[in-house]
Amino acid sequence: METTTKVNGVAKSKTSDKIPVAAHPLAEDPTDIASNIKYHALYSPHFSPVKFEPEQAYYAAAESVRDRLIQQWNETYLHYHKVDPKQTYYLSMEFLQGRALTNAIGNLDIQDAYASALNKLGHELEEITEQEKDMALGNGGLGRLASCFLDSMATLNLPAWGYGLRYRYGLFKQRISKAGQEEMAEDWLEKFSPWEVVRHDVVFPVRFFGHVEVLPTGSRKWVGGEVLQALAYDIPIPGYKTKNTNSLRLWEAKASAQDFNLFQFNDGQYQSAAELHARASQICAVLYPGDATEEGKLLRLKQQFFLCSASLQDIIARFKERKDETGVRAWSEFPTKVAVQLNDTHPTLAIPELMRLLMDEEGLGWDDAWDVTSKTIAYTNHTVLPEALEKWSQVVMSKLLPRHMEIIEEIDKRFIAIIKSTRPDLESKINDIRILDHNPNKPVVRMANLCVVSGHTVNGVAQLHSDILKAELFADYVSIWPTKFQNKTNGITPRRWLKFCSPELSLIITKWLKTDKWVTNLDLLVGLREFADNPELQAEWDSAKMANKQRLVQYISRVTGESIDPNSLFDIQVKRIHEYKRQLLNILGAVYRYKKLKEMSPEERKTTTPRTIMIGGKAFATYTNAKRIVKLVSDVGAVVNTDPEVNDYLKVVFVPNYNVSVAEVLIPGSELSQHISTAGMEASGTSNMKFALNGCLIIGTLDGANVEIREEVGEDNFFLFGATADQVPKLRKDRENGLFKPDPRYEEAKQFIRSKVFGSYDYEPLLDSLEGNSGYGRGDYFLVGQDFPTYIDTQAKVDEAYKDRKRWIKMSILSTAGSGKFSSDRTISQYAKEIWNIEACPVP
């Protein structure tokens, strides 16, 4: 490593002056790459010319990588245009991309060259990658799944696009203070993102409000109202060691210069002069704006329609670019060239919008338009929670989207007619399965029903979830369309979630399998099973896990100021804070553990298994109980971590502002992770797969993908507890009837919180949700009390298992060895074959 000197406080290497400034957009040699980075610093400037600190080095390095991506991107785009394959368009309100620099140089297989180039310029790659802010385009598993899918689509050379919105302030940045969680706007676009390319030629009008005109021909047209412009920003999605580079296209809402009223402005009416510009800027300001108010609900519906309308206009324009010999293209061909996947119900308006575009803009009749639409669109369901199945007010829908309301009414009418003529046995159930709920107090449009009736395929995201959908939520539809329903168990990309985030472990896996092909064929991990007892592998595995734990120790110290013991058991639960995910069960368990430790003698404490419990995740800004849980975790930590009798044996840490980059440090360093939702409530979960892949053991319920993970890694390597999904309804009934007998340890833990040991904050409303037998927000709907005893007993088994180091490391190896099924490459191959009917289209 060469020496560096400081010039104006900036590290400058002796040889960096010798590196010529020259454009080498496709450079592979470190010196040429360094030249290209210097070229961008000088000729694509965003800062004053004298600066080349880590931040400037990051932007210049990102632009240098982008040169290569743009070359591949253009080749991919031209190749798809020439071959004209069927393409998939994945519509999602969220994409949780994480950092792009490490992922891009990893997928392009140039990380060593970039590390060396930056060294020549006096910088360390690790420090430079830390400068990047996560793209704030998502919230939780839904958005991260979409991003893993994009990675797999590109890696498998599939012609596919992601479509989303370009949120300026994201969901929020979380800060933890004495008051609990505080929300601040994300600042990922405060300067700019070097990864996005604005496409000034890709702009579509999107209308709101207005009315429907009937033309003399009898056809209908939506007119009036306000019209905004959707402008496309593209983010390149490189595949792993392949030339294919796909696009994530994000829409930004704009008003045009002619919408600016110069007369009003000069008259001092500044706000009304730019009213449409202000309304446009609201659409892509925030992900999931609060919807407690009517304005909030309207804004969310606007966001959803904006995404659907812009994306479909773009898809149709691309379809129409390709004419046959006669100079036209038959619309019946559309479903042979286009597959649209709705990621949950947020993009449901794609259904009436595609109908409207085909009928009102392209002149198709209803039957032809319906035939095209129902062969094009497929729907992924992500939840069985009733509050998450979207229902929109018919009044709001009619006002904002009058033409779409007409189309939805017609779909509903025709569906009812089909039921009456073909399935008289279902007539009594029509009110449950139709799309419009005409409840006089609150008439709504049921978006999930609209998706099921209109789409050609509906899928769940784990075997248990898909079974519940077919047996319960959508049972009547299954009897109408038995072949419409499928399962597609979720997956994660092994590139980001093992190869790049845990390099030491990856090298060991490659060494013992004698191949690195596992990175794109994750089933090969099963080959580790034959070495699970090998002391040499166990020693290497242990030291790789320790390296990851040490990295996590430094991270926790940096962001929380807390020092944690790398030799303690690292126990982690990170996910959105929600009552069904039961962070409350976790913290009650921690409170009980603390109380027991306090009651022990110093000698007894020495026989226990030291543990560091880390909890992280964002509570939605208006979700009061979730925010109380965050407050409780930090209050418990404040007491436990400063208690000299106990803090060698237990620490409780709330990890702030959980996001992809935080996960990339937490997951590799984790040894036990908690996936403890009430059985039947978590559709799949995907962090459980990331932890298992990284050799972390799971304590969990038989819920979501936990069921399949346990099958794959082996029952002996999974800490199972709790009621099963089929027992839950009866347990709730028993509770209502006053038959629940609480475990004394459970009462003890709650009482300990009530005794104000953890401060004076009023936890009664939170604890109240666990009390009583019924009533809104009471009666322990998520069965925390029911599962507490088996949870505590199973945690004791974890403590015992951890004392036997050889056994624990073997279990850890077997966890990774059993994770092959959970690659998003497998999931996406199944979507491609079984739902989308698309094929690989590799760039030559």
N, C-alpha and C positions, 0 to 999 in steps of 0.2 A: 504493500500500500504506500503510495507516494505521500510525501509530506505536504501539508497545506499551510498557508500563511493567511493572516487576516488582513484584508484591505477594506478600509471603511467599515470595519466590523463584519465583513462578509468573508466566509471561508473561501479561499481561492487556491487551487492546486498549482504547483510549480509548472506542471505541464499543460494546464488548461489554456495558457496563453499561446502554446504552440499548436493547439488544435485550430485548423483553419475554419473560417465561417463559410459553409457551403451547403447548398440544398442537396440532400441525398434522400429523397422521399422513400426509396425502397431499400435503404441501407441494411446490411446484416452484420457488417464488421463494426466492432465497438468504436473504433476511431471515426468511421464515417457516420455512425449514429450520433456520436458526440458533436461532430460538425453540424449535423442536421438540427440537433437540439439548440446549438448556438445560433444557427441560422434563424430558427423560430424566435428565439429570445430577441434577436436583433430586428428581424423583418416582419414578424407577426406580433408587434409589441402591444402589451396591455398595461405596461408599467413604465416608470421612468427608466431611461436607458442605462443608468449606472447600477441598477440593482440586479443581482442574481442570487438571491437568498433562496431557501428551500421552496417558498411559495412560487417564485418566478420559475425556478427549475422544474417544479411540478407542471405548470401550465405549458412550458416549452417542451417538456418530455411528452406530455399528453398529445400535443399537436404533432410531434414527430411520429408517435404511434398512429395517430389518426391518418397521417399520410398513407401509411401502409393499408389501413382499414378502408380508406376511400378507394384506393386502387382495387381491392378485392370486392368492395361493395358494388362499384361500377361494373366489374366483370360479372358479378352474380346477377345484377339487375338485367344486363344485356343478355345473359345466357337464358334467364327465365323468359325474357321477352321473345327470344328466338324459338325456344322449344315450346313455349305456350303450354306448360303443364297445368293441371288443376292445382289451385293454391288455397291454402287455409288462411283465414283472417280471424285472429283471436282477439275478441273484444272484452276488455276488462277495465273496470273503474280504477284498478290499482295495479301497479308494477313496482315491486320492491327490489330495485336493481342492485343496491349496494355499490361499492366502489368499482369503477370501470378499469382503472389502470392495471392493477395486479391481474385482473381477469383477462384483459386484452393481451398483455405480454405473455401470460401463461398459455392462453389458447393459441396464440401465434407461435409459441415455443421460442420466444426471444428474451426470456427473463435474464439469462446470464449475460447476454450481449448488452442489455440495457443497464444491468447492475455495473458492468465494467465501464460502459460509456459514461455513466454518471460519476463513477469514481474518478475518471479522468478529468471531470469538471469539478472535482472537489466535493461531491455529495454522495451520500449513502442511499441506495434504493429504498430501504425501509423508511428512512426519514422522509423521502420524497412522496412515497405512497400515502403516508400519514396526512399529507396536506389536503388530500381529496375529501370533499364532503359527500356523504351519501346522497344520492338523488332521492328527494322526498316525495316519492310518487305512490307510496302505499302505506299500509298500516300493519297488517299481520300476515297470517298464513296464506290468505287468498292472493295477496299481491306477490308474496315470495314464490308461491307455486307458479304463478304466471311467468315470473322471471326464470325459474328453473326450466320451465317448458320452452321458453325462447332459446335458452342455451342448448337444450337437447335438439330442438328443431334444426338449428344451424349445424350442430355436430353431426346429425343424421342426414345432412344435405337436403332437408325437406323444404320445398318452396312455401314459406309461411311468413306472415306479418303479424306483429302485435299492434293493436290500436288502443290508445289511452288518452288521458288528458295531461296537459303540462301544468301541474299545480305549482304555483309560485311559492306558497308558504307551507305546503305539505299538510300533514295532520297537525302536528305541533312538536316542538322540541321540549323535552321534559326536564324540569329542574326540581330537585327535592330540597325543601327548606323546612324550617321548624313547623310550618303550617301544613306540610305534606306536599302533594304534587302541585307544581305550578306549570302552566302551559305558556310557551313562547312560540312565535312564528319561526319556522325553519328558515335558514338563510342560505340554502344551497345555490340559489340564483342571485345572491347579493352582488357578487362580481359577475360571473358568467360560467356556463358549463362548456368546457372544451370539446365535449363529446357530441353535442347536438349540432345538426346542420339545418338551418332554416331553409325551407323550399318556397321561395317567394312566388313560384309559378303554380303552387298547389294550394288553391284557396277556394272554398265553397261557401255559398250563402246558407245560413240556418235561420229559419223563421220561428217566432214565438207569437202567441195570441192571434189576432186577426179573426177571419170568418171564412166560411165555405161558400163559394159561388157555384150555382148550377148553370152550366153553359147551355146554349140552345140545343146542342147535340145530346144533352142529357148527361154528359160527363161533368165531373166536379173538379173545382180548383180551389186551393187554399190561398187566400190573398190577404193583404193588409197586415196589421200588427207591426212588430219590429223585426228587422233583419240584421243579424250580425254576420261577420265573416269568420270562417274557421281557417286558420293558417297552419300549415304542417311543419313540424320540427321532427327531423329523423335522427334516431340514435342507432349507430351500427351495432349489430349483434354477431360477433365472430364465432364460428364453430371451432371445436378443438382439433388442431392439426388438419384443417381442411380449408380450401379456398372459399367455401361458401360463407358469405357474410350477409345476414338478413337484416331487416329493419324493424325497429320499434318506432311507429309513427305516433307522435303526440300532437294533439290539437290545442292551439291557443286561440282564445276568442278576441276578436278585434272589431272596432267600429272604424269606418273609413273617414277620410278627411272631409268628404261632403256631408257627413253626419255631424260635423262640428259647426255650430251655429255662430258664425262670426258676428252677425248683427247683435245677437243677444250678449255675446261676450263683450263687445265694445260698449254695450249699454250697461255694463257692470253686472249682468246676470251670469256670473261665471259658472255656477253649478248647473243651471239648466242648459247652458250653451254646450256643455260636454256631457249631458246626461246619458246618452247612449254609450259613450266611451266608459263612463263609470260603471254602467250595468254590464258592459262586456268584460271589464276587468274583474267583476265579482265571480264570473263563471269559473275561471281557472285559478282563483285565489287560494282556496282551501279545499282539502279532501274531506268529505263528510261534514259539511257545515252543520252546526247545531240545528236540529229540526223540531225543536219544541214550539217554535212560532210558525205562523202561516207563511211568513216570508222565507223562513228556513226550508220548509217543505217545498215551496215553489222553486227555490234555488237548486235544491237537490234534483228535482225533476228536470229542471233546465239543463243541469250538468249531464244527466243521463241521456236526454234527447240530443244534446249537442254532440256527444260522443257518437251516438248511433247514426245521426243524420250525416255528419261530415264523413264518417267512415264508409257508409254505404254509397254516398255520392262518389267517393274516391274509387271504391270497388267497381261500381258500374262504369265509371269513366275508363278504368283500366280494361274492363271487359269489352267496351265499345271500340277501344283503340284497334283491336284485332278484327279485321273484317274478313269474310270469306271471298271467293272469286266474284260473287255477285255484288260485292261492296257492302253487304249487310251481314249481320250475325243474328241467327235465330235466337229468340229469348229462351226457347226450350233447351238450348245448350248451356245456359247460365249455370245450372247445378252440376254440369260436368266440368266446369272450370272454376267454380267458386264453392268453398265450404266456409260457413260462418259459425264460429263457436261462441256461445254466450257464457262467460265465466260468472256464474250465479245470475240472479234476476236483475241486477243493475242495468244490463244492456237490453232488457226485454223489448224496449220500444223499437229495436231493430225490426221486429216483426211487422207492426203496422206501418213503419216508415218504408220498409222494402215494398210492401203492398202499395203504399201511396205513390212511391216513385215509379213503380211499374205501371200502375193504372193511370195516374194523373199526368205524369211526365212522359211516359213511353207509350201510352195508348193501349195497354193490354186490357182485356176484359177480366172480370173477377176470377173466373175459373182458371185461366192461364196464369194470372198473377199468383193465385193461391198455390197452384201446382209448383211454380218456381220457388216460391217462398218456403213451402213446407218441405221441399227437397234440399234446400240450401242450409237451413238453420238447425243447429243442434244446441242442446242446453245441458250445462253441468250444474247439478244441485249441490250446494255446500252445507246445507243445514237442515235440521229438523226442528230447530227452535222456532216456535210460532212467531215471535216478535221479529225474527230475521227474514221471514217470508214476506216480501214486500206487498203491501196493499196501498194503492193510491186512491185518494178521494176522487170520485167521478166528477164532482163539481170543479175541482182544481184541474183535472185532466181536460175537461170540456173547454175550460177557459184558456188554458195554455196551448192545448193541441186539439182544436176542434175537429179537424179532419181525421186525426188518429182515433178520437173517441168514436166517431162514426164507424170507422173500420173495425174497431174492437167490438162494438155493438153487433156488427154484421157477423163477425167470426163467432161470437157468442150465440147469436140467433141460429146460425147454420149448425153449430155443434149440437144445440138442443134438438133441432130437427132430426139430426142423424140419430141421436139417442132414442128419440121417440119412435123413429121408424125401424131401427135395427135392434134396440135393446130395451123393450118395454119393462123388463125386470129392473132396470135402473131408474125408472121414472121418479120413484120416491126419493132418489138421491140427487136429482138434478140440481137442487139448490146448493149442494155441497161441491159439486164438480164443475159447475158452469164458471165462466170467467167473471161475470158481473155479480157482485153481491148487492142485492137491492134492499138491504136492511134500511128501513125508513130513517133511522137515527143517523146512520153513517154509511151511505152507499159507496162502495169501493170497487176498484178493479184489482183482481187477484193476479199478480204478475206470474207467480209460479204456475197457476192453472193455464194462463195464456201461453206460457212456454211449452207446457206438456201437450196442450191441444195442437199447437202449431208446429212444433219441431219434429224432425224425423227420428231423433234419438234423444233420450234423456239418460244421463249417467250419474251415479253416485261416485264417491271418491275413496271408498274402502269397502271391503266385502260386507262387514257388519252394517255399515251405513246404507249400502245399496239394498241389502236385505230388508232393513227397516222401511226404506222408501217403498219397496214393492209390497211389503206386508201391511203397512199402516198408512203412511201419508198419501201414497198414490195408488192404493190397492184397487180402487174402482177403475182407474185408467188402465191398469195392468190387465183387467178383465176385458177391456175394449181392444187394447193394442198390446198383446202379450210380448211381441218382439221389439217393442220400442225402448225397453229399459235394459241398461247394461251397467256393469261395474268397471271402473277404471281406477284401481288403487293408485293413489298419489305416489310421486317419487321426487327425488332431489338430485341435483347435478353433482356427480362425484368430483368434478373439477373444482368448483368453488368450495364444496363442503368436505373435501379430504385432501386432494392433491395440493391445492394452494394454501389452505388454512392450517394444514398440519404436515409441513414438509418432512420432518424427521420420521414420523410414522409412515408416510408414503414411501420413503426410501427403504424402510425396513420391509414393508409389504412387497415392494418390487424385488428386493434382494431374495426374499424367501420364496416368492412365486417364480423367480427367475424370468420375469417379464413385467413390463409396465402396461401391457394390454388391458389390465383390469380397469384402467382409467376410462375406457370406452366399452368395456365388457365386464360389468361389475360382478357378474356371476362367478368369475374366476376367483373371487375372494374365498370361496368355499375351500379352495386348496390350502388355506391356512389351518384348517381343522387338523390335518395330519401332524402339524408341528406344535399344536397347542400345549403339549406337555414338555416340549423341548426347553431345557433350562437356558440355553443360549438365546433362543428367541424371547423367552420370558424376560431375561435380563435386558435385552435391547428394547423390548416393548416398554418395560418399566421406566427405562431412562428417557425414552421418547415422551412418555406421558408426563414424566417429571419436568422435562424441558417446557412442555406446554403449560404445566401448573405454575412454573416459575414466571413465565410470560404473563399469566393471569394475575399472579401476586403483584407484579409491577403495575399492571393496569389498574387493579383495584386500589392500590396505594395512590396512584396518580389521580383517579377520578373521585375517590371517596375519602382519601386520607387514612383509610383503615389498613392496619397491617395484619395480614392473615398468614397462618402457618402452612407452608407447602406440604408438611407431613400429615396434616389433618385430612379427613375425608371431605372432598369437595362435592357438595350436594347442591344442585342447581335446578331452579324452576324459572324459566323465562318464556313468557308468552303474554298476549293481551291480558290485562287484568279483567276477569269476568267471574261472576259467582259460580257459573257452571264449571269453570276450570279449577275452582276450589283452592286458590292461593290461601284462603281462610283456613282450610284444613291443614295446610302446610304450617302456617304460622301458629295455629293452636297446638300443633305437634311440637313446634319449637318452644313454645311457652311451657308446655308440660315437661319437656326435656330440661329446660332451665330450672324449673321448680324442683325436679328430682335431684339435679346436680347440687342445688343449694342445700338440700336436706342431707347430702352425703358427707361423710368425713373426708378429709384430704386423702387418706389412704384409698378409700373407695373410689374417689374420683380418678385416681391414677389407673384404675382397672378399666375405665370406660374408653370408648373409641372417640378421640377428638374429632369434631366435625365443624366445618364452615358451611353455613346455609346461605346461599345467595338466591335472591329473588329479584326479578326484573320484569318490566313490561309497562306499557302505557295504559292508564285508565281513561276511558273516553271522558271528555271534559265535563259532560253533564250527567255522568253516571256516578251518583253520590256514594253508593255503597262500595263501588270499586275504588273510589278515591279514599274512602275510610280504611280499606284494606291496605293501601299503600302507606297511609299514615301509621297504621298499627305496626306494619313491618319495620318502618324506620324508628318508631318509638321503642319497640322491643330491642332492636339493634343498639340504640343509644344506651339502654340500661345494661344489657348483657355484655356488650363489648368493653364496658368500662368497669365491670365487676371483677376485681382481682382474684376472687375465689374461684371464678368459673371461666374467665376468658381464655385460659389455656386449653379448655376442653370444648368450648362452644363460642362461635361467633355468628352473628346474624347480620347480613349485609344487603341493603337494597341497592341494586346496580342501576344508576340513573340512565335515562334516555336510551333504552334498548333499541337497537337497530341492527342491520345486517353486519356492519363492521364490528359492533360489540359482540355479536353472536360468533363472529370468526375468531374471537379470542376466548370467549367463554366455553364454547362447545368442545374444542380440543382439550381444554384444561379440566373438563368435568369428569367425575368418576361415577357419580350417581345422579340421575336426573328424574324429576318427578312429572309424571303425566297421569294426573289423578282426577280427571273430570268424572262427574257422575255418569255411570255407564249408560250408553245410548244417546249421549248429548254431543260428543265431539265427533263430527263427521269422519275425520281421518286424523288430523294432526300431521305435521311434517317435521317439526323439530324433533319429535321422538325418533324419526329416521336418521336425522343428522347426528344426534347423540349416539345412537346405536352404532352407526357407521364408524364413529371415532372411538369405539371401544369403551363407551360409557354404559354402565348398567342402568336399567330402568326399574323404578318402583312405580307401579301403575295399576289401573283398573282394566277390566276387559272392555275397553272402549275404542272406537275408531280403529286406526291401524295398529294399535297396541296388540290387538288380537293376532294379526298376521305377523308382527314382529316377534311375538312370543313363540309362534309356530316355527318361525325361521331360525331364531337364535337358540331355541331349546328352552323348555319350561324351567329347567334347573338354573338357567342364566337370566331369569326374569323374576323380579320380586312382585308377586301378584297379591292384591288384596281387594276387598270391597264387593258390594252387591253387583250382580250381573244385570244386563239391560232388561232381561225378561222378568226379573224380580222387582224392578223399580216401581211399576204401577201399583203392585200390591202393597209394597212398603209405604207408598204415599197414602194409599187408602187406609192402611193400619194407623198411620200417623194421625190422619183426620179423625179416626175413631178413637183416638186417645190410647192406642195400644203400645206406643213406643216407650221402651224402658231405657233411659240413658245410662251409659257406662259411668261409674263414679269418677274415672280418670278424666272423662270429658267434662263433667260438671266442675271438677277441680281446676281444669285449665281455664274455663270461662270465669270461674270465681276469682282466680288469680288476676285476671285482667281487670275485673270489676273492683278489685281491692286497691286500684290506683298505683300499683307497683311501677307501671310503665308511664306514669304521668297523669295529669289531670284531664286530658282530653275526654270528652264524653263518648264512650264506645257503646252506650246503651242501644242507640238505633241499629248499629251493626249487629250486636249480639242478639237484639230483639228478632232479627230475621231468622235466628235459630230456635226461637222460643215459640210457645203456643202450638196448636195443632192445625190451624188453618187461618185463612184471612190473607189479604193482599200483603206481600212482603214479609209474611210470617210463616211459621210451620215448617221451616227448614226444607224448602222445596228441593234443594240439591243434596240432601241426605248427608250432610257433614257429620251429624251426630250418629247416624246409622253406621257409617264407615269408619268412624274414629277408632274404635277398639281394634279392628283388624289392621288399620293403618299403623297404630302404635306397635302392635305385635310384630308386624312385618318390618318396621324400622329396627326393632331389636334384632331381627335376623340379619339385617344389613350390617349392623354393628359387629355381630359375631363373624360374618363372612369376611369383613374387611380386615379382621385380625389375622386371618390366614392368607398371607401375601400371595403365596403360590396359587392358591385356589382362586383368589380374586383376579390375578393377572390372566390365568387361564380363562376365566369367565369373560374377561375383557376381550381377549383374542377371539373367543367364540362368538362374541357379540358382533365384532367386525366381520368375521367369517360368514355370519348368517345374514348380512345386510345386502347381499347382491340383488335381491328382488326389488329393492327400494330405489333403484336408479330411475330418474325421470326419462332416461333413454328408453327403458322398457315401457313406461307409461305412454310416452309419445308414439312409440312404434305401434302400440295397440290402438291409440286414437287414429293414427294414420291409416291403418288397415281396416279397422272395424267401424269407424264412424265417418272419417273424412274421405276415405278412398283416394288418398294421394300417394305419390311415390317419390322416392329420392330423385333429385335432379342435380347431381354433382357438377360443379364447374370444372371443365376439363383442364 
